[in-house]
Amino acid sequence: MDLHVRSLADPLTYEASDSPPFSQQRAGDDPRPRKLSPSVAKGLSLSRKLSEGLRLFREYQENSRTGYDLDLIFADIDEYNELVERYAGRSLSNARTFEIGFGARPYRQVVMQSMGVQCYGVDAEVPVLRGHPVEFYAMLWRNGVERAAKTLIRHLAFDRSERSMLRSAMSRRGLVPKLDRSRLIITDVAKLQLAPASLDLVVSEDVFEHIGRATLTQLIPRIASWLRPDGLALIRPNIFTGITGGHLLEWSGASMRRAHFKRRSDPWEHLRRRRFRANTYLNEMTRAEYRNLFRSEFHIVEERVRRPDLGREYVSNEVQRDLTNWSDDELFSNQTLFVLRPR
């Protein structure tokens, strides 16, 4: 396959000219608008959405002031390489990789492709690669007004500085940003058709909690079928029962690193009083439920919690009383990486 690799500075469109060699469908946009964005919650009032939007803007401002945590992208990729070497006996550079949920800013794809990794991905949302009006029109048409508006504001206010930091971080590692847009599939993952035993590695970061339970039940057997017998799936959901699992901005991992951060809600608000709800879809799955889901098709080789004690300082007597039905295994799960091997 002739890959047309282009840098982030080059114009990119979403009319993919080719398909991944293992795909049974054309890469690129599904021609039908579906309003698929999981980044917008149903049932929230306009005033609550505006309030959450303002909080999100302030979060971006703070990240811009203190610096984006882009090192986490490289840490994730280093971890992929370590696990693939340990459990599959190959390096990441020799592993055909597929990412579920590359996001509106597919930086993980950029870094892996720039490292020479043969990686592809799928997402329900149109990514912003250049900030051209055609991209926002595509997002508006496909993912709805609210998603397009949020992405446009972030792009105008913050994307330039974030991308500059990414280029600098990559340059320090001897990498030149590259992205082949034909490797990015824009569709509902539930509709995705890939050839059996065509992948060495499937990865996903902070995505599975935004996928409905019925869809996950259908998706897990398909992921197992896409992998070779010695392949791996590395799935890291932000588990609902952790302190960050409710996806309230004031309890995000970044917010919790800031001293004296003012909050309107209580620790584990989403398990206790539930007065506030994040403006995103959540399937509210527990760590135990993820285990049961994965065990239907995979051996769970390992589980890794990114910050195992996150939130422990907030466990007062009152919090402890309210959360007696939940074990520490659930309450301090947060971002848990499941290392999975097909049965």
N, C-alpha and C positions, 0 to 999 in steps of 0.2 A: 504494500500500500504506500502510495506517495503521500507523505505527510507534509502539509504546507505549514511549517512552524513559523509563527510571527511573534514579534515582541509586543509587550503591552502598549508600546507607543504607536503601533500600527493600527489602521482601521480594521475593525472586526465586525462581522455581521453574524446573523444566526441562520442563514441559509447554508447549512452544512453541505459540502461538496462530496463527502464520502462518508462511509459508515465504518465503525470499528470492524476489524476482520472477523471478530467472533460474534457480531450482532446479527440477529435475524430480522432486524428492522432498520429503517433509515434513521441515522442520527440527525438531531436537530429538532426543530419545532414540530410538535403535533399541530396540524393545520386548524384544529378546532379550539376556540377559546373555551376554557373550562373554569376560570376563576378558582385556581387550585391553592392559592396562598394559605399555608398553615400559620402564617405570621399575623393573622387577623382573627380575633375571636368573635364569635357570634353572640349576640345578646347583650353586649355592653352598650350603655347609653352613649350618645354623642359627647356629653360633657366628660364622662369617664375616659373615653378614647382621647379627647383633647388633653386631659390631665396627664394620661399616660404618655402621650406624644411629647408633651413638654418635659416630663421627667426623662424620657429617652434622649431628647435633645441635650439636656443638661449632663446626662451620662456621657454622651459623645464629647461634649465640651471638656469634661474632666479628663477623659481619655486622651484627648488632643493635647491638653495641658501637661499631663504627667507622662505621656508617651504610651503608644499602643503596645500591648503585650504580644508582639509578633514572634518573640522567641518561642512561644508555645507551639507555633506551627512547626518549627524545626525540631522541637522536643518530641512532638507527635511522630514526625517522620523518622527520627532516630529510633523511637520505640518500635515503630513498624519494622524497621530493618533488624533490630535486635530479636524481635519475636519470630520473624520469618526465618532468620538464620537458626534460631534455637529449635523451632518446631517443624520447619520444612526443609532445612538444610540448604537454603539458597539465600542470596542477597536480594534486597529490595530491587536493585537494578535489573535483576533477572526474573522478577515476578510480575506477571501481567496483572495489573491492579485496577480495581473498579471502586469508585467512591459513590456512596449513596448520600446525596444531599451536599453538593459542593457549594451551594449558597449564592447569594447575589454578588459576592466578591470572592471568586474561586481561587483564593490565594494558595490553598494547599495544592490545587492542581498546578498553579503556576510554578511553585517551588519544585514539586515532583517532576513535572515535565522538564524544567530547566536542569534538573539533575540527571536527566536521561531515562527516567522511569517510564515504562510503557503503561501509562495510566489513562483511564477514561472516567466518566462520571455521569450521573443523572441528577436532575433536580426539577421540582415542579415549578420553580420560579425562573423567570428570565434574568440572567445575570447582567450586571453593568460592567462592561469591559472598557468602553471608551467614553461613555457619557453622552453619546449622540442622541438626538431627539428620537431617532428610530428605535433605540433601545427602550426608551421610556414609553413610546407608543406601544411597543410589543408587550411591555409589562402591564400597561393599562388595559390592553385588549385581553390579555391572558389572565392576569392576576388581580385585576380590579383597581379602583380609584385609590383606595386607602393605601394599598401596598405601593403603588407607583408614586404617590405623594411623599410617603415616608422615605422612599429610596432617593427621590429627587432632592429632597431637602438635605439628606445626609451627603449625597454626592456633591452638591454645591458648597456645603459648609466644611466638609471634613475629608472627602476622599483623596483630594490632592496631597494633603500632608500625610495621610496614612500610606498612600502608594509610594511617596518619597521615602518614608521610613522602611517600607518593604524592600525597595530597591537598594537602600543602604545596607540593610541587614543581609540581603543576598550578595551584595558586592563584597562584604566582609568575608563571605564564605566562598568567594570566587565564582559566583553564579551570575549569569545574565538572564533577566526575566524573559521567558518564552511561554507562549500559550497557543496550542493548536485548537481552534474553535470547533473543528469537526469532531473532536473527542468528547464534546459536551452535549449530552442528550437532554432536551427540555421536554419532559413528559411526566405523567403520573407514574411513579415507580410500580404501582399495581398493574399497569398495562405493559410494563417493559418485558420484552422477549429477548433473551440472550441464549446463545448456543450452550448445550450441556458440556460440562467439564472443560470450559474455555478459559477459566480464570485461576490464578494462583492465590490471589488475595482480594478480599472485599473489606473495605474500611468505611466507617461512618462515625461522625462526631456530632453529638448533641442534636440528633435528628430523630431517632426512633421514638422519643417521647411525644413527637408531633404527628405521628402516624397512627391512625385509628387501629383499634385492637383487631377488628375483622380483617383489615388489610394486612396487618402483621402476620396473622395466622396463615394467610395465603402467601405472603412474601417469604417467610422463613424456609419452607421447603424448596422454593425456587432458588434462593441463594445457595442452599446446599447443592442443588443440581448444577448450578453454574460453576461450582468449584471442582477442581481436580481432586482425586482422593487424598492427596497430601496437601491440599490447599488449606487456607486459614480465613476465617472471618474475624475481624477486630471491630467490635461494635461497642461504642461508648455512649450510652444515653445518659442524660441528666435525670436521675431517678427521682420520682415524685416525692418520695418520703424523706429525702435529704432536705437540709435547710434551704438549699437553693432550688429545690425541685418545683416550687410553685411559680418560678420564673418572675417573681416580683423584682423590679429593678433594684429596689433598696436592699434586697437579699441576694444579689448576684455575687459571684465570686470576686469580681473587681470591687464592688461596693464594700464587701466585707474586709478587704485589705486596707480600707481607709479608716483611720482613727477618728472617733467622735462623729461618725456619720449619723445625721439626723434621719429618723425613720418614723413613719406614721403607723406601722404595723408591728406585730409582735413576732418573735422567733417562731418558725414553723406555723405562721399564720394560716397557711393553706391546709394544715391538718387540725388546727384548733378552732379559731373563731371564724375563719373564712369570710372576713368582711370585704376583702379586696381580691380581685382576680386579674391576672396578667392579660394583656391584649394579644393572646396567642392561643392556638388550640393545644390542649394537653390531653393525653389519653389516661393520665393518672395511674400508670402502672407502677407497682412496687418492685423492689429488687427480687423478691421471691417469685413474682409473676413473670419477670423476664427470664429467670432461671428455668421455670417450667416451660415457657415458650421455646427457649433455645434447645432444651433437652429433647424436644420432640424430634429434632433432626441433627443435633450436634452433640459431641462431647464437649463439656466445658473444661478446657485445659487449665484455665487460670482466670482469676478475677483480680483486678487491680483498682483500688480506689485512689483517685488523684490526690485528694486531701482528706485523709482518713478521719481526722479529728475536727473538721470544719464545723464550727458552731458549738463546740462543747462548752465554751465559756458562757454561753447563753442558757445553759440548762440549770435554771433556778428551781427551787422547790415547787413553785407554781407550774412551771413548764413541765417538770417531771411528772406532776400529778396529771396534767392534761394529756401526756403522751405515754401513759402506762401501757397502752395496747400495742406500742411499737417497740421493737428491740433496737439495740444499738446498731445491729447489722443493717437495719433499715434507715435509722435516723442519721447515721454518718456515712451513708452510701454516696450521695451526690453523684459526681461523674465517675461511674464504674465501668472499666474496660472489661468486656467479656472476650476472652480468647477462645475461639470456637474452631473445632475440627469436625468435618462431616463424619457421620456415622458410617 
